[in-house]
Amino acid sequence: MLNLKQPWKLAAAAVVSGALLLAAGCGGAKPPETAAPDPSKSAATTPVTGTGADNSKPGSDVGKSGGTASQTPASKPSQPAEPANGAKGGNTAIQVVANPADNAVMVNKTYKLPDNYKPADLVEPDVPFTFKEHLEKRKMRKEAAAALEKLFAAAKKDGLPLAGVSAYRSHETQTSLYNNYVKKDGEEAANKYSAKPGHSEHETGLAIDVSGSNGKCAATDCFGDTKEAKWLDQHAPEYGFIIRYPKGKEAITGYQYEPWHLRYVGVDIAKDIAKKGVTFEEYMGSSIPVSKPK
């Protein structure tokens, strides 16, 4: 007990009491740290927003992006997307497709082909092209080539003969094209009409740019006003093809309108897409199988 008659002892006790409070950590404790968010989790199932074919500049490619599918094709099992190895999180995380040889493979600005992918069944369809040389851009995958021959024959029967402009492109060819467009117009402009390597539908062997038999308006906006383009818009799905980059859907596909760019997806899916009036991205939705990061 303190003796109040001894003030020096009272003062000493006050000093000791203050020291004990400081030692107990008042004002000295570290605030809890907030863990940084894991970007790989936030991007796992985001819709496509931007990707792959050719545009007003001959030889370019375009891709797409997404929305929510109105209906998921029964043949495509739902599988969450996984970011490609090294991809950062966010809505633009790049995904590597798991089944690049599938007729319904999605290739656009978000979904890409494996770097070493090359179709195993490339053939030259027996249709006229705007050039005579037997180059790689004459080739398509076997099933797509056979369908193209039927489509061309039907158009010719209706008095609208067609010609091929550019079909398959190797990864190396696409790399060279894209880099040249970037040098010429800058990356931002190039991305509106050309696909980055691995993101081009032409690399699948399932896409082809077409024109009228005289080559007029080949891979240019004026093709959309031709009788051939209107015929394709109406009849291409009957042979398994879709207009991959339709007018007014640029915000979904990520590329400008390309009435000349045909993509083979098979008759059932092509007819269903035409019936619903949706893009390929909207139709496929989140049912796109992708490869898991290694």
Backbone hydrogen bonds in HBPLUS format (Angstrom, degrees):
<---DONOR---> <-ACCEPTOR-->    atom                        ^
c    i                          cat <-CA-CA->   ^        H-A-AA   ^      H-
h    n   atom  resd res      DA  || num        DHA   H-A  angle D-A-AA Bond
n    s   type  num  typ     dist DA aas  dist angle  dist       angle   num
A0006-GLN N   A0003-ASN O   2.88 MM   3  5.56 163.8  1.91 120.6 125.0     1
A0009-LYS N   A0006-GLN O   3.01 MM   3  5.78 142.6  2.15 121.3 129.9     2
A0011-ALA N   A0007-PRO O   3.15 MM   4  6.44 158.3  2.20 154.9 158.9     3
A0012-ALA N   A0008-TRP O   3.26 MM   4  6.40 153.8  2.34 136.7 143.4     4
A0013-ALA N   A0009-LYS O   3.08 MM   4  6.32 152.6  2.16 145.2 152.0     5
A0014-ALA N   A0010-LEU O   3.20 MM   4  6.50 150.0  2.29 143.3 150.5     6
A0015-VAL N   A0011-ALA O   3.21 MM   4  6.56 152.7  2.29 146.8 153.2     7
A0016-VAL N   A0012-ALA O   3.11 MM   4  6.43 160.5  2.15 151.6 156.1     8
A0017-SER N   A0013-ALA O   2.95 MM   4  6.16 160.0  1.99 149.7 155.3     9
A0018-GLY N   A0014-ALA O   3.09 MM   4  6.34 156.1  2.15 147.5 152.5    10
A0019-ALA N   A0015-VAL O   3.15 MM   4  6.40 155.0  2.22 146.5 153.2    11
A0020-LEU N   A0016-VAL O   3.06 MM   4  6.35 154.0  2.13 149.9 156.6    12
A0021-LEU N   A0017-SER O   3.20 MM   4  6.51 151.7  2.28 145.2 152.1    13
A0022-LEU N   A0018-GLY O   3.16 MM   4  6.48 158.1  2.21 149.6 154.5    14
A0023-ALA N   A0019-ALA O   2.98 MM   4  6.23 157.7  2.03 150.2 156.7    15
A0024-ALA N   A0020-LEU O   3.00 MM   4  6.22 138.1  2.18 140.5 151.4    16
A0024-ALA N   A0021-LEU O   3.18 MM   3  5.12 126.0  2.49  90.7 104.6    17
A0025-GLY N   A0022-LEU O   3.08 MM   3  5.48 160.0  2.12 109.6 115.9    18
A0028-GLY N   A0025-GLY O   3.04 MM   3  5.03 163.3  2.07 117.5 121.6    19
A0041-LYS N   A0038-ASP O   3.18 MM   3  5.84 153.9  2.25 116.6 123.0    20
A0201-GLU N   A0052-GLY O   2.61 MM 149  4.96 156.9  1.66 129.6 137.6    21
A0060-SER N   A0057-LYS O   3.10 MM   3  5.88 154.4  2.17 152.0 151.9    22
A0065-SER N   A0252-ILE O   2.11 MM 187  4.61 109.2  1.56 123.7 145.3    23
A0076-LYS N   A0073-PRO O   3.17 MM   3  5.61 163.6  2.19 112.9 118.0    24
A0084-ALA N   A0094-ILE O   2.76 MM  10  5.68 157.9  1.81 172.3 166.4    25
A0087-ALA N   A0084-ALA O   2.87 MM   3  5.35 166.2  1.89 138.3 139.5    26
A0093-ALA N   A0090-GLY O   3.36 MM   3  5.77 156.9  2.41 121.0 118.6    27
A0095-GLN N   A0110-THR O   2.83 MM  15  6.07 170.2  1.84 165.6 167.8    28
A0112-LYS N   A0095-GLN O   2.81 MM  17  6.17 161.2  1.84 164.9 171.2    29
A0291-SER N   A0096-VAL O   2.72 MM 195  5.59 164.2  1.74 162.7 167.1    30
A0097-VAL N   A0112-LYS O   2.95 MM  15  6.05 167.3  1.97 167.6 170.4    31
A0098-ALA N   A0289-PRO O   3.05 MM 191  5.41 170.3  2.06 118.8 118.2    32
A0102-ASP N   A0099-ASN O   3.08 MM   3  5.57 168.4  2.09 121.0 124.3    33
A0105-VAL N   A0102-ASP O   3.08 MM   3  5.15 151.1  2.17 118.3 115.3    34
A0108-ASN N   A0111-TYR O   2.90 MM   3  5.21 156.9  1.96 137.7 145.1    35
A0113-LEU N   A0198-GLY O   2.81 MM  85  5.04 164.6  1.83 144.9 147.8    36
A0117-TYR N   A0114-PRO O   3.05 MM   3  5.35 166.9  2.07 120.6 121.5    37
A0142-LYS N   A0121-ASP O   3.04 MM  21  5.75 131.1  2.29 141.2 152.0    38
A0123-VAL N   A0140-MET O   2.78 MM  17  5.60 163.2  1.81 158.9 160.7    39
A0140-MET N   A0123-VAL O   2.83 MM  17  5.60 155.4  1.89 160.2 166.0    40
A0127-VAL N   A0125-PRO O   2.91 MM   2  5.61 133.8  2.13 104.4  90.6    41
A0164-GLY N   A0128-PRO O   2.84 MM  36  6.26 164.7  1.87 139.9 143.1    42
A0130-THR N   A0164-GLY O   2.90 MM  34  6.16 145.1  2.03 175.7 170.9    43
A0138-ARG N   A0135-LEU O   3.09 MM   3  5.73 161.5  2.12 120.3 122.6    44
A0139-LYS N   A0136-GLU O   3.00 MM   3  5.58 161.5  2.04 119.1 124.8    45
A0167-ALA N   A0137-LYS O   2.73 MM  30  4.64 144.7  1.85 126.7 136.2    46
A0168-TYR N   A0139-LYS O   3.02 MM  29  5.42 148.9  2.12 153.7 159.7    47
A0141-ARG N   A0205-GLY O   2.83 MM  64  5.12 164.8  1.85 141.9 138.9    48
A0145-ALA N   A0141-ARG O   2.80 MM   4  5.94 155.8  1.86 162.0 170.3    49
A0146-ALA N   A0142-LYS O   3.06 MM   4  6.29 158.1  2.10 150.9 155.7    50
A0147-ALA N   A0143-GLU O   3.13 MM   4  6.36 155.7  2.19 144.3 150.8    51
A0148-LEU N   A0144-ALA O   2.89 MM   4  6.10 150.2  1.98 144.9 153.4    52
A0149-GLU N   A0145-ALA O   3.07 MM   4  6.34 151.8  2.15 146.7 153.2    53
A0150-LYS N   A0146-ALA O   3.34 MM   4  6.67 153.0  2.42 142.4 148.2    54
A0151-LEU N   A0147-ALA O   2.99 MM   4  6.29 156.1  2.05 148.6 155.6    55
A0152-PHE N   A0148-LEU O   2.86 MM   4  6.07 168.0  1.88 158.3 160.5    56
A0153-ALA N   A0149-GLU O   3.02 MM   4  6.15 154.3  2.09 141.0 148.3    57
A0154-ALA N   A0150-LYS O   3.00 MM   4  6.20 153.9  2.07 146.1 152.6    58
A0155-ALA N   A0151-LEU O   2.98 MM   4  6.26 159.4  2.03 152.4 158.0    59
A0156-LYS N   A0152-PHE O   2.95 MM   4  6.13 158.4  2.00 147.7 153.7    60
A0157-LYS N   A0153-ALA O   2.98 MM   4  6.16 151.9  2.06 142.2 149.9    61
A0158-ASP N   A0154-ALA O   3.11 MM   4  6.38 138.2  2.29 139.3 149.8    62
A0158-ASP N   A0155-ALA O   3.12 MM   3  5.10 127.0  2.42  92.9 106.8    63
A0160-LEU N   A0155-ALA O   2.80 MM   5  5.13 160.3  1.84 148.7 145.0    64
A0159-GLY N   A0156-LYS O   2.92 MM   3  4.98 155.6  1.98 108.0 111.6    65
A0213-SER N   A0161-PRO O   3.11 MM  52  5.49 134.2  2.33 138.7 129.4    66
A0163-ALA N   A0211-SER O   2.87 MM  48  5.36 148.3  1.97 147.4 146.5    67
A0211-SER N   A0163-ALA O   2.90 MM  48  5.36 147.8  2.00 153.8 161.6    68
A0165-VAL N   A0209-ASP O   2.74 MM  44  5.26 154.8  1.81 161.6 152.7    69
A0166-SER N   A0209-ASP O   3.39 MM  43  5.15 155.0  2.46 126.9 130.0    70
A0209-ASP N   A0166-SER O   2.79 MM  43  5.15 159.7  1.83 143.9 150.6    71
A0169-ARG N   A0202-HIS O   3.13 MM  33  5.35 147.8  2.24 114.3 114.9    72
A0174-GLN N   A0170-SER O   2.98 MM   4  6.26 164.9  2.01 155.5 159.1    73
A0175-THR N   A0171-HIS O   2.96 MM   4  6.12 151.6  2.04 143.7 151.8    74
A0176-SER N   A0172-GLU O   3.06 MM   4  6.32 159.6  2.10 148.3 152.8    75
A0177-LEU N   A0173-THR O   2.94 MM   4  6.21 163.3  1.97 153.3 157.8    76
A0178-TYR N   A0174-GLN O   2.91 MM   4  5.99 173.3  1.91 152.3 154.6    77
A0179-ASN N   A0175-THR O   3.03 MM   4  6.11 166.4  2.05 148.0 152.2    78
A0180-ASN N   A0176-SER O   3.05 MM   4  6.17 152.3  2.13 144.1 151.5    79
A0181-TYR N   A0177-LEU O   3.02 MM   4  6.33 154.7  2.08 153.4 160.2    80
A0182-VAL N   A0178-TYR O   2.98 MM   4  6.26 155.2  2.04 152.8 159.9    81
A0183-LYS N   A0179-ASN O   3.05 MM   4  6.27 156.3  2.11 144.5 150.4    82
A0184-LYS N   A0180-ASN O   3.00 MM   4  6.20 147.8  2.11 140.8 149.9    83
A0185-ASP N   A0181-TYR O   2.79 MM   4  5.85 176.6  1.79 158.1 159.1    84
A0186-GLY N   A0182-VAL O   2.76 MM   4  4.42 139.2  1.92 121.6 130.3    85
A0190-ALA N   A0186-GLY O   2.98 MM   4  6.10 164.3  2.01 155.1 160.3    86
A0191-ASN N   A0187-GLU O   2.94 MM   4  6.02 152.9  2.02 152.1 157.5    87
A0192-LYS N   A0189-ALA O   3.08 MM   3  5.55 156.6  2.13 111.4 118.8    88
A0193-TYR N   A0190-ALA O   3.13 MM   3  5.68 152.5  2.20 113.8 121.0    89
A0194-SER N   A0190-ALA O   2.77 MM   4  5.56 141.8  1.91 163.2 175.5    90
A0199-HIS N   A0196-LYS O   2.87 MM   3  5.37 158.8  1.92 140.3 145.3    91
A0203-GLU N   A0200-SER O   3.15 MM   3  5.62 150.8  2.24 108.9 116.4    92
A0204-THR N   A0201-GLU O   2.98 MM   3  5.44 158.2  2.03 113.3 120.2    93
A0205-GLY N   A0202-HIS O   3.37 MM   3  5.67 150.4  2.46 104.3 111.5    94
A0264-TYR N   A0206-LEU O   2.82 MM  58  5.24 170.6  1.83 155.9 159.2    95
A0208-ILE N   A0262-LEU O   2.95 MM  54  5.38 154.9  2.02 148.5 154.9    96
A0262-LEU N   A0208-ILE O   2.87 MM  54  5.38 170.3  1.88 161.4 158.7    97
A0210-VAL N   A0260-TRP O   2.99 MM  50  5.22 150.5  2.08 133.6 142.0    98
A0215-GLY N   A0212-GLY O   2.92 MM   3  5.40 163.8  1.94 118.9 124.3    99
A0218-ALA N   A0215-GLY O   3.24 MM   3  5.36 144.9  2.37 131.2 125.0   100
A0220-THR N   A0217-CYS O   3.22 MM   3  5.24 145.5  2.35 131.5 121.6   101
A0223-PHE N   A0220-THR O   3.06 MM   3  5.93 165.4  2.08 126.0 130.4   102
A0224-GLY N   A0221-ASP O   3.08 MM   3  5.94 153.4  2.16 123.8 128.6   103
A0225-ASP N   A0222-CYS O   3.12 MM   3  5.61 157.9  2.17 112.3 118.5   104
A0226-THR N   A0223-PHE O   3.02 MM   3  5.33 165.7  2.04 114.8 119.2   105
A0230-LYS N   A0226-THR O   3.25 MM   4  6.58 159.7  2.30 146.0 151.1   106
A0231-TRP N   A0227-LYS O   2.91 MM   4  6.12 152.5  1.99 147.8 155.6   107
A0232-LEU N   A0228-GLU O   2.95 MM   4  6.20 159.0  2.00 148.6 154.1   108
A0233-ASP N   A0229-ALA O   2.97 MM   4  6.18 158.1  2.02 148.3 154.1   109
A0234-GLN N   A0230-LYS O   3.24 MM   4  6.43 144.7  2.38 137.8 145.9   110
A0234-GLN N   A0231-TRP O   3.15 MM   3  5.25 124.7  2.48  95.9 109.6   111
A0235-HIS N   A0231-TRP O   2.81 MM   4  5.95 158.7  1.85 156.6 163.2   112
A0236-ALA N   A0232-LEU O   2.86 MM   4  4.91 158.3  1.90 133.1 137.3   113
A0238-GLU N   A0235-HIS O   2.99 MM   3  5.54 143.3  2.13 118.0 128.1   114
A0239-TYR N   A0236-ALA O   2.96 MM   3  5.59 160.0  2.00 120.2 126.6   115
A0241-PHE N   A0236-ALA O   3.13 MM   5  5.05 161.8  2.16 131.5 126.1   116
A0240-GLY N   A0237-PRO O   3.12 MM   3  4.87 168.0  2.14 101.9 105.0   117
A0265-VAL N   A0240-GLY O   2.88 MM  25  5.73 164.9  1.90 173.3 178.0   118
A0266-GLY N   A0240-GLY O   3.24 MM  26  4.13 142.5  2.39 128.3 126.7   119
A0242-ILE N   A0263-ARG O   2.95 MM  21  5.41 147.2  2.06 139.4 148.8   120
A0263-ARG N   A0242-ILE O   3.06 MM  21  5.41 154.7  2.12 148.4 156.0   121
A0244-ARG N   A0261-HIS O   3.28 MM  17  6.19 152.9  2.35 155.9 162.8   122
A0258-GLU N   A0245-TYR O   2.97 MM  13  5.33 165.4  1.99 150.3 152.3   123
A0249-LYS N   A0246-PRO O   3.41 MM   3  5.80 156.3  2.47 128.4 127.5   124
A0252-ILE N   A0249-LYS O   2.94 MM   3  5.42 145.7  2.06 112.3 122.8   125
A0253-THR N   A0249-LYS O   2.95 MM   4  6.23 169.3  1.97 164.8 167.6   126
A0254-GLY N   A0250-GLU O   2.76 MM   4  5.24 147.8  1.86 136.7 145.7   127
A0261-HIS N   A0258-GLU O   3.21 MM   3  5.62 164.5  2.24 114.2 118.7   128
A0270-ALA N   A0266-GLY O   2.98 MM   4  6.02 163.5  2.01 156.4 161.8   129
A0271-LYS N   A0267-VAL O   2.91 MM   4  6.00 166.3  1.93 156.0 158.9   130
A0272-ASP N   A0268-ASP O   3.07 MM   4  6.22 153.0  2.15 141.4 149.4   131
A0273-ILE N   A0269-ILE O   2.86 MM   4  6.07 160.1  1.90 155.9 160.6   132
A0274-ALA N   A0270-ALA O   3.04 MM   4  6.24 160.7  2.08 146.8 152.0   133
A0275-LYS N   A0271-LYS O   2.90 MM   4  6.06 155.7  1.95 145.1 152.1   134
A0276-LYS N   A0272-ASP O   3.00 MM   4  6.18 155.1  2.06 146.8 152.7   135
A0277-GLY N   A0273-ILE O   2.87 MM   4  5.93 130.3  2.12 140.5 154.2   136
A0278-VAL N   A0273-ILE O   3.41 MM   5  5.74 153.5  2.48 146.8 151.9   137
A0283-TYR N   A0279-THR O   2.99 MM   4  6.20 155.9  2.05 147.3 154.4   138
A0284-MET N   A0280-PHE O   2.97 MM   4  6.12 160.1  2.01 149.6 154.0   139
A0285-GLY N   A0281-GLU O   2.91 MM   4  5.92 155.9  1.97 149.6 156.5   140
A0287-SER N   A0284-MET O   3.11 MM   3  5.80 164.2  2.13 144.9 145.9   141
